[in-house]
Amino acid sequence: MSLLEILLPLALVALIILPLVKVFKGHATKKQAKTRLYTHISLFFTLVGLTFAWQFLGVQVFAVTLDSSTFTGSIAQGLGFLGAALATGLSSLGAGIAVAAAAPAAIGAFSEDEKNFGKSLIFVALGEGVAIYGLLISILIINSL
């Protein structure tokens, strides 16, 4: 890898992240936070626009030539990997939503009566089980490819 291939993405990520550092540390006023957020959003979309412009103008920064004889795989394999990724990602998203709803309720029930700990823990574990089932399905999909 050349030095440009390493430093250019790091510089772009730093440009996007820098306006929000003070906001996350809590050292910015409401007006400064708003200004920094707008700067963050505008830098992000500017960089996305520049990326598309470079793509359509033919500028090749990280160009790699691929020989078609070295490519192995099929559309079915690609769709299988996509299905595995969707199974893991969407099940994790659903599990996060379930735990976000169940965990505060479990904490509230436990704070009122300590006997409710086991019952409430079951509901939180059921929400987390959804992510494990999605991961299991994606492992099965990848094993069958």
Backbone as JSON, one array per atom type, in Angstrom:
{
  "sequence": "MSLLEILLPLALVALIILPLVKVFKGHATKKQAKTRLYTHISLFFTLVGLTFAWQFLGVQVFAVTLDSSTFTGSIAQGLGFLGAALATGLSSLGAGIAVAAAAPAAIGAFSEDEKNFGKSLIFVALGEGVAIYGLLISILIINSL",
  "N": [[0.84, -1.18, 0.0], [0.44, 2.21, -0.75], [1.56, 5.37, 0.63], [-0.36, 7.34, 0.23], [-2.71, 5.85, 0.02], [-3.08, 5.11, 2.62], [-3.07, 7.47, 4.2], [-5.01, 9.24, 3.07], [-7.75, 8.21, 3.48], [-7.7, 8.3, 6.31], [-7.37, 11.04, 6.8], [-9.75, 12.05, 5.73], [-11.69, 10.85, 7.39], [-10.94, 12.01, 9.81], [-11.52, 14.71, 9.23], [-14.29, 14.57, 9.14], [-14.96, 13.77, 11.74], [-13.79, 15.58, 13.57], [-15.3, 18.1, 14.02], [-17.19, 17.34, 15.93], [-15.98, 16.65, 18.32], [-15.73, 18.36, 20.6], [-18.42, 18.52, 21.26], [-19.11, 15.91, 22.06], [-17.51, 15.7, 24.28], [-18.75, 17.45, 25.95], [-18.17, 20.13, 26.19], [-19.26, 22.18, 24.73], [-21.48, 24.83, 23.9], [-25.06, 25.14, 23.37], [-25.54, 26.49, 20.95], [-23.01, 26.31, 19.74], [-22.83, 23.56, 19.52], [-24.88, 23.06, 17.69], [-23.88, 24.4, 15.43], [-21.53, 22.94, 15.02], [-22.63, 20.44, 14.47], [-24.0, 20.95, 12.07], [-21.78, 21.57, 10.51], [-20.49, 19.11, 10.54], [-22.38, 17.49, 9.19], [-22.46, 18.8, 6.69], [-19.78, 18.49, 5.83], [-19.66, 15.7, 5.63], [-21.54, 15.12, 3.54], [-20.38, 16.61, 1.51], [-17.95, 15.25, 1.12], [-18.96, 12.77, 0.31], [-20.18, 13.58, -2.08], [-17.88, 14.45, -3.49], [-16.6, 12.01, -3.75], [-18.37, 10.61, -5.44], [-18.16, 12.31, -7.66], [-15.46, 11.98, -8.38], [-15.58, 9.32, -9.09], [-17.24, 9.36, -11.38], [-15.81, 11.03, -13.05], [-13.62, 9.6, -13.64], [-11.32, 9.51, -12.11], [-8.89, 7.68, -10.55], [-7.99, 6.59, -7.58], [-7.45, 4.45, -5.88], [-7.03, 2.33, -7.67], [-7.32, -0.95, -8.82], [-6.41, -3.48, -10.9], [-8.22, -6.16, -12.04], [-7.99, -9.46, -13.06], [-10.11, -11.33, -15.04], [-9.93, -14.06, -14.96], [-9.06, -14.71, -12.45], [-11.17, -14.43, -10.79], [-13.33, -16.1, -8.74], [-16.37, -17.65, -8.08], [-19.94, -17.21, -7.78], [-23.14, -15.83, -8.71], [-25.0, -16.89, -7.0], [-23.47, -17.55, -4.77], [-22.67, -15.0, -3.93], [-25.19, -13.9, -3.3], [-25.81, -15.61, -1.26], [-23.92, -14.91, 0.72], [-24.78, -12.3, 1.12], [-27.34, -12.81, 2.14], [-26.63, -14.09, 4.54], [-25.35, -11.99, 5.85], [-27.49, -10.19, 6.09], [-29.19, -11.72, 7.72], [-27.76, -11.84, 10.13], [-27.36, -9.09, 10.72], [-29.99, -7.9, 10.75], [-31.28, -9.46, 12.67], [-29.77, -8.85, 14.9], [-30.33, -6.14, 15.12], [-33.08, -6.28, 15.68], [-32.93, -7.64, 18.13], [-31.61, -5.74, 19.66], [-33.59, -3.75, 19.79], [-35.55, -5.16, 21.19], [-34.26, -5.7, 23.65], [-33.81, -3.1, 24.46], [-36.37, -2.34, 25.12], [-37.15, -4.22, 27.03], [-35.22, -4.33, 29.1], [-35.21, -1.85, 30.69], [-37.77, -2.12, 31.81], [-37.44, -4.46, 33.24], [-35.54, -3.67, 35.13], [-37.04, -1.77, 36.5], [-39.08, -3.43, 37.57], [-37.56, -5.07, 39.2], [-36.57, -3.23, 41.02], [-38.84, -2.6, 42.45], [-39.71, -5.02, 43.58], [-37.76, -7.57, 44.79], [-38.11, -10.22, 44.19], [-38.87, -10.45, 41.6], [-36.72, -10.67, 39.94], [-35.73, -13.0, 38.58], [-37.85, -13.6, 36.85], [-38.0, -11.3, 35.28], [-35.5, -11.3, 34.12], [-35.63, -13.37, 32.33], [-37.17, -12.35, 30.21], [-35.48, -10.42, 29.17], [-33.37, -12.04, 28.33], [-34.66, -13.53, 26.36], [-35.0, -11.62, 24.37], [-32.32, -11.18, 23.68], [-31.75, -13.65, 22.68], [-32.75, -13.68, 20.11], [-30.82, -12.47, 18.5], [-28.8, -14.36, 18.67], [-30.01, -16.51, 17.4], [-30.2, -15.46, 14.79], [-27.47, -15.23, 14.17], [-26.81, -17.93, 14.22], [-28.31, -18.88, 12.04], [-27.02, -17.48, 9.97], [-24.49, -18.64, 10.09], [-25.14, -21.23, 9.33], [-25.99, -20.73, 6.71], [-23.6, -19.81, 5.51], [-22.01, -22.09, 5.8], [-23.27, -23.78, 4.01], [-22.55, -22.79, 1.57]],
  "CA": [[0.0, 0.0, 0.0], [1.21, 3.45, -0.77], [1.29, 6.29, 1.72], [-1.6, 8.01, -0.1], [-3.8, 4.94, 0.33], [-3.24, 5.04, 4.07], [-3.32, 8.78, 4.8], [-6.2, 9.9, 2.55], [-8.95, 7.87, 4.26], [-7.58, 8.79, 7.69], [-7.61, 12.48, 6.79], [-11.17, 12.27, 5.49], [-12.41, 10.49, 8.61], [-10.63, 13.04, 10.8], [-12.29, 15.89, 8.87], [-15.69, 14.36, 9.48], [-15.14, 13.58, 13.18], [-13.27, 16.7, 14.37], [-16.26, 19.09, 14.52], [-18.05, 16.85, 17.01], [-15.2, 16.24, 19.49], [-16.12, 19.18, 21.74], [-19.81, 18.2, 21.6], [-19.12, 14.66, 22.81], [-16.87, 15.94, 25.58], [-19.64, 18.27, 26.74], [-17.58, 21.45, 26.36], [-19.82, 23.08, 23.74], [-22.81, 25.36, 24.2], [-26.08, 24.65, 22.45], [-25.32, 27.1, 19.63], [-21.79, 25.73, 19.18], [-23.13, 22.18, 19.15], [-25.65, 23.1, 16.46], [-22.96, 24.77, 14.36], [-20.63, 21.8, 14.77], [-23.4, 19.39, 13.84], [-24.19, 21.34, 10.68], [-20.48, 21.42, 9.85], [-20.29, 17.67, 10.4], [-23.27, 16.99, 8.13], [-22.04, 19.34, 5.4], [-18.53, 17.83, 5.44], [-19.95, 14.33, 5.22], [-22.15, 15.09, 2.22], [-19.39, 17.11, 0.56], [-17.02, 14.15, 0.8], [-19.69, 11.78, -0.49], [-20.3, 14.16, -3.41], [-16.58, 14.38, -4.15], [-16.34, 10.61, -4.1], [-19.14, 10.31, -6.65], [-17.6, 13.07, -8.77], [-14.23, 11.3, -8.81], [-15.96, 8.07, -9.75], [-17.78, 9.62, -12.71], [-14.8, 11.69, -13.86], [-12.6, 8.62, -13.98], [-10.13, 9.61, -11.27], [-8.71, 6.41, -9.87], [-7.0, 6.72, -6.52], [-7.12, 3.11, -5.39], [-7.37, 1.44, -8.78], [-6.73, -2.28, -8.86], [-6.88, -4.2, -12.07], [-8.54, -7.55, -11.77], [-8.06, -10.35, -14.2], [-11.37, -12.08, -14.9], [-9.66, -15.47, -14.72], [-8.8, -14.93, -11.03], [-12.42, -14.32, -10.05], [-14.05, -17.36, -8.54], [-17.61, -17.44, -7.35], [-21.12, -17.07, -8.62], [-24.18, -14.95, -8.17], [-25.62, -17.6, -5.87], [-22.57, -17.39, -3.62], [-22.79, -13.61, -3.49], [-26.48, -13.74, -2.64], [-25.74, -16.35, 0.01], [-23.21, -14.06, 1.68], [-25.67, -11.19, 1.42], [-28.37, -13.34, 3.03], [-26.03, -14.3, 5.85], [-25.14, -10.68, 6.46], [-28.79, -9.66, 6.48], [-29.7, -12.48, 8.85], [-27.06, -11.41, 11.34], [-27.59, -7.68, 10.98], [-31.37, -7.59, 11.11], [-31.62, -10.1, 13.95], [-29.11, -8.05, 15.95], [-31.12, -4.92, 15.25], [-34.31, -6.64, 16.41], [-32.58, -7.96, 19.51], [-31.33, -4.47, 20.33], [-34.86, -3.1, 20.08], [-36.21, -5.93, 22.24], [-33.56, -5.49, 24.92], [-34.03, -1.71, 24.85], [-37.69, -2.24, 25.73], [-37.31, -5.14, 28.16], [-34.28, -4.11, 30.2], [-35.69, -0.87, 31.67], [-38.91, -2.66, 32.53], [-36.91, -5.44, 34.19], [-34.91, -2.93, 36.22], [-38.12, -1.21, 37.29], [-39.74, -4.5, 38.32], [-36.62, -5.53, 40.23], [-36.45, -2.21, 42.07], [-40.04, -2.64, 43.28], [-39.77, -6.28, 44.33], [-36.57, -8.36, 44.43], [-38.52, -11.56, 43.73], [-39.14, -10.39, 40.16], [-35.46, -10.68, 39.18], [-35.66, -14.15, 37.67], [-38.89, -13.48, 35.82], [-37.66, -10.23, 34.34], [-34.28, -11.67, 33.4], [-36.03, -14.25, 31.23], [-37.62, -11.54, 29.07], [-34.3, -9.8, 28.57], [-32.63, -13.1, 27.65], [-35.39, -13.88, 25.14], [-34.65, -10.61, 23.37], [-30.95, -11.43, 23.22], [-31.76, -14.92, 21.94], [-33.05, -13.41, 18.7], [-29.54, -12.21, 17.83], [-28.07, -15.63, 18.6], [-30.64, -17.31, 16.34], [-29.78, -14.89, 13.52], [-26.08, -15.63, 13.96], [-26.83, -19.36, 13.89], [-28.79, -19.01, 10.66], [-25.98, -17.02, 9.03], [-23.43, -19.68, 10.06], [-25.65, -22.34, 8.51], [-25.98, -20.3, 5.3], [-22.22, -19.78, 5.02], [-21.53, -23.47, 5.7], [-23.83, -24.46, 2.85], [-22.02, -22.22, 0.32]],
  "C": [[0.89, 1.25, 0.0], [0.79, 4.34, 0.41], [-0.02, 7.04, 1.49], [-2.81, 7.14, 0.26], [-4.06, 4.83, 1.82], [-3.69, 6.39, 4.63], [-4.6, 9.45, 4.32], [-7.47, 9.49, 3.29], [-8.88, 8.35, 5.71], [-7.84, 10.28, 7.77], [-9.09, 12.78, 6.6], [-12.01, 11.94, 6.72], [-12.16, 11.53, 9.7], [-11.4, 14.33, 10.51], [-13.75, 15.76, 9.26], [-15.88, 14.36, 11.0], [-14.77, 14.83, 13.99], [-14.31, 17.72, 14.83], [-17.07, 18.62, 15.73], [-17.29, 16.48, 18.28], [-15.62, 17.03, 20.73], [-17.55, 18.86, 22.2], [-19.85, 16.94, 22.45], [-18.46, 14.8, 24.18], [-17.73, 16.78, 26.49], [-19.12, 19.67, 26.97], [-18.14, 22.47, 25.37], [-21.19, 23.58, 24.19], [-23.79, 24.83, 23.16], [-25.88, 25.2, 21.04], [-24.08, 26.52, 18.96], [-22.04, 24.29, 18.73], [-23.92, 22.12, 17.85], [-24.76, 23.42, 15.26], [-22.04, 23.61, 14.0], [-21.37, 20.65, 14.09], [-23.65, 19.71, 12.38], [-22.89, 21.22, 9.89], [-20.19, 19.94, 9.58], [-21.11, 17.12, 9.23], [-22.82, 17.51, 6.77], [-20.72, 18.72, 4.92], [-18.77, 16.41, 4.95], [-20.52, 14.3, 3.8], [-21.24, 15.67, 1.15], [-18.43, 16.01, 0.15], [-17.7, 13.04, 0.01], [-19.85, 12.3, -1.92], [-18.99, 14.13, -4.18], [-16.23, 12.95, -4.57], [-17.09, 10.22, -5.36], [-18.58, 11.06, -7.86], [-16.32, 12.41, -9.28], [-14.56, 10.01, -9.55], [-16.43, 8.33, -11.17], [-16.78, 10.32, -13.62], [-13.65, 10.76, -14.23], [-11.32, 8.73, -13.18], [-10.03, 8.32, -10.45], [-7.59, 6.55, -8.85], [-6.52, 5.34, -6.08], [-7.44, 2.08, -6.46], [-6.6, 0.14, -8.68], [-7.28, -2.97, -10.09], [-7.07, -5.66, -11.72], [-8.6, -8.32, -13.06], [-9.3, -11.22, -14.01], [-11.12, -13.57, -14.65], [-9.38, -15.75, -13.25], [-10.07, -14.88, -10.2], [-13.08, -15.68, -9.95], [-15.28, -17.08, -7.7], [-18.75, -17.28, -8.33], [-22.08, -16.1, -7.97], [-24.82, -15.61, -6.95], [-24.77, -17.47, -4.61], [-22.67, -15.97, -3.06], [-24.1, -13.36, -2.77], [-26.53, -14.5, -1.32], [-25.03, -15.54, 1.08], [-24.06, -12.86, 2.08], [-26.79, -11.63, 2.36], [-27.85, -13.58, 4.43], [-25.81, -12.99, 6.57], [-26.46, -10.06, 6.91], [-29.38, -10.41, 7.68], [-29.05, -12.04, 10.15], [-27.41, -9.97, 11.69], [-29.0, -7.37, 11.45], [-31.79, -8.26, 12.41], [-30.96, -9.36, 15.11], [-29.85, -6.75, 16.18], [-32.41, -5.19, 16.03], [-34.04, -6.97, 17.86], [-32.27, -6.7, 20.29], [-32.61, -3.73, 20.69], [-35.58, -3.83, 21.21], [-35.57, -5.7, 23.6], [-33.76, -4.05, 25.4], [-35.4, -1.52, 25.49], [-37.8, -3.07, 27.0], [-36.42, -4.81, 29.34], [-34.73, -3.0, 31.17], [-36.88, -1.35, 32.47], [-38.46, -3.68, 33.58], [-36.26, -4.74, 35.38], [-35.97, -2.31, 37.12], [-38.83, -2.25, 38.14], [-38.85, -4.99, 39.44], [-36.5, -4.51, 41.36], [-37.68, -2.18, 42.97], [-40.08, -3.89, 44.14], [-38.61, -7.15, 43.86], [-36.91, -9.76, 43.94], [-38.74, -11.59, 42.22], [-37.87, -10.49, 39.31], [-35.42, -11.81, 38.17], [-36.65, -14.06, 36.53], [-38.51, -12.41, 34.79], [-36.41, -10.54, 33.54], [-34.59, -12.57, 32.21], [-36.43, -13.44, 30.01], [-36.44, -10.84, 28.38], [-33.5, -10.84, 27.79], [-33.34, -13.55, 26.38], [-35.1, -12.89, 24.03], [-33.25, -10.82, 22.82], [-30.85, -12.73, 22.42], [-32.03, -14.73, 20.46], [-31.76, -13.19, 17.92], [-28.75, -13.51, 17.67], [-28.67, -16.52, 17.51], [-30.27, -16.77, 14.96], [-28.35, -15.25, 13.17], [-26.0, -17.1, 13.58], [-27.28, -19.58, 12.45], [-27.73, -18.57, 9.67], [-24.82, -18.01, 8.98], [-23.88, -20.84, 9.21], [-25.65, -21.98, 7.03], [-24.56, -20.34, 4.75], [-21.65, -21.18, 4.9], [-22.08, -24.17, 4.47], [-23.3, -23.89, 1.53], [-20.82, -22.98, -0.18]]
}
